[in-house]
Amino acid sequence: RKLFLEGKYEEAKPLFENLYKRAPKDGSYNYWYAVCCYETNDTTADIEKMLKHSITRRVSNGHRYLGDFYKREYRYEEAVAS
């Protein structure tokens, strides 16, 4: 988590990927892994799905990153709504 908070997403990503795979229903793991994927421009991960799940688990900042994700995908109405 320290790497994540320091913005070292590339280094934190494999660690959170492992945690996410072990407990895919955990909202925090979904959030942390999704943000790492978003920040490293990973196009293979289902970032939208992970962020939506984190929001249902009341993880703070999930809406922010989901909005940023939509904006990057040119889905502006969804970005504003998020």
Secondary structure per residue as TSV (DSSP state, phi and psi in degrees):
chain	resnum	aa	ss	phi	psi
A	1	R	-	360.0	-30.4
A	2	K	H	-60.8	-44.1
A	3	L	H	-59.7	-42.6
A	4	F	H	-59.9	-50.2
A	5	L	H	-65.2	-25.1
A	6	E	T	-85.4	-1.4
A	7	G	T	79.9	17.1
A	8	K	-	-93.3	66.6
A	9	Y	H	-66.7	-36.0
A	10	E	H	-62.1	-39.9
A	11	E	H	-75.4	-35.2
A	12	A	H	-77.6	-26.2
A	13	K	H	-54.4	-51.1
A	14	P	H	-64.2	-30.1
A	15	L	H	-68.5	-45.1
A	16	F	H	-72.3	-30.3
A	17	E	H	-61.5	-42.9
A	18	N	H	-63.0	-44.9
A	19	L	H	-64.7	-41.6
A	20	Y	H	-61.4	-42.7
A	21	K	H	-66.3	-31.9
A	22	R	H	-74.1	-34.8
A	23	A	-	-139.7	73.9
A	24	P	T	-66.4	-11.1
A	25	K	T	-93.9	-5.3
A	26	D	-	-74.0	121.2
A	27	G	H	-63.1	-39.1
A	28	S	H	-66.8	-42.4
A	29	Y	H	-64.4	-39.0
A	30	N	H	-59.8	-46.6
A	31	Y	H	-63.0	-53.8
A	32	W	H	-61.5	-42.7
A	33	Y	H	-68.6	-41.5
A	34	A	H	-61.1	-43.2
A	35	V	H	-64.9	-40.7
A	36	C	H	-60.8	-42.5
A	37	C	H	-66.1	-41.5
A	38	Y	H	-62.7	-49.0
A	39	E	H	-69.2	-22.7
A	40	T	T	-101.3	9.8
A	41	N	T	57.4	39.2
A	42	D	-	-75.3	116.8
A	43	T	S	-94.9	-3.6
A	44	T	S	-91.0	-23.9
A	45	A	S	-81.4	151.0
A	46	D	-	-89.2	75.2
A	47	I	H	-60.8	-44.6
A	48	E	H	-57.7	-47.5
A	49	K	H	-61.4	-44.2
A	50	M	H	-66.0	-41.7
A	51	L	H	-67.3	-40.2
A	52	K	H	-61.4	-40.5
A	53	H	H	-64.9	-42.1
A	54	S	H	-62.2	-35.4
A	55	I	H	-66.1	-39.3
A	56	T	H	-65.9	-21.0
A	57	R	T	-97.0	12.3
A	58	R	T	61.6	39.7
A	59	V	-	-84.3	124.0
A	60	S	T	-65.2	150.5
A	61	N	T	75.2	-3.1
A	62	G	H	-60.3	-41.7
A	63	H	H	-63.6	-40.0
A	64	R	H	-60.2	-50.0
A	65	Y	H	-70.1	-33.1
A	66	L	H	-64.8	-41.7
A	67	G	H	-61.9	-43.1
A	68	D	H	-62.6	-40.0
A	69	F	H	-61.7	-47.4
A	70	Y	H	-61.3	-41.4
A	71	K	H	-61.0	-43.5
A	72	R	H	-65.3	-27.1
A	73	E	T	-91.2	7.3
A	74	Y	T	63.0	32.4
A	75	R	-	-107.3	71.1
A	76	Y	H	-66.7	-39.1
A	77	E	H	-62.6	-41.3
A	78	E	H	-69.1	-34.9
A	79	A	H	-62.2	-45.4
A	80	V	H	-64.4	-43.5
A	81	A	H	-62.6	-36.2
A	82	S	-	-72.8	360.0
